[in-house]
Amino acid sequence: MLLGPESDAKHFVSLRGNNSNNRADTVTVASAATRRSQRTKRGLLELAGAIKCSTGRSALAYMVYGCYCGLGGQGWPKDRADWCCHRHDCCYGDAERLGCYTKLSQYRWTCEDKTAECDNLKDQCEKLLCKCDRDAAKCLRKAPFIRKYALWPDFLCGHDHPTCNIY
C-alpha cells in the first residue's frame, strides 16, 4: 500500500528491504497482525519510518515489545527500549493536549545520517510529532533490543506505571 498520490517517495523510508546507505526508498506498509486489544493507533507510518531510519530495524520488531512499544501501553517499562516508547507515548500525550491529531497526522521528512530530519516543517503540530518520533527513534538506536521482551504479554506489565512528569 502506498501513501497516496500526493506522497513523494523520497521522503519516506521503506518498512522492509535493506537500504545500505540509509537513504529513503518507497513505503510499503505491513499490517500488524498482533494488535493488543486495549491499545489505540498512533501515527504509525512516520514513526515506523523514523525507527527504520535510525535503527535499521523494522518497526514491526517493536510492535508488541515490552509494555509500551507498539500501540498503547501500561505498567512499568521493562528496559531502556521500553522507556523510549514510554517517553514517546508521553510526548504524543503532550501533543494531543495541544490539539494535535497524533492518530491521523502525517508529515514530510527525510532520513539523513540515521536521523529523521524534518526541520523545514511549518505546521507546529507536524514539528512536534516529528520531534516525538525522531527522539524515540534516536533513543531506540541507543537501547539494546532484548529478544525476551519481544511479544511481551500485557498481563506481565502490571498496573503501576511511571508518570510523564519525569521527563
Secondary structure, 3 states (H helix, E strand, C coil): CCCCCCCCHHHCCCCCCCCCCCCCCCCCCCCCCCCCCCCCCCCHHHHHHHHHHHHCCCHHHHCEECCCEECCCCCCCCCHHHHHHHHHHHHHHHHHHCCCCCCCCCCCCEEECCEEECCCCCCHHHHHHHHHHHHHHHHHHHCCCCHHHECCCHHHCCCCCCCHHHC
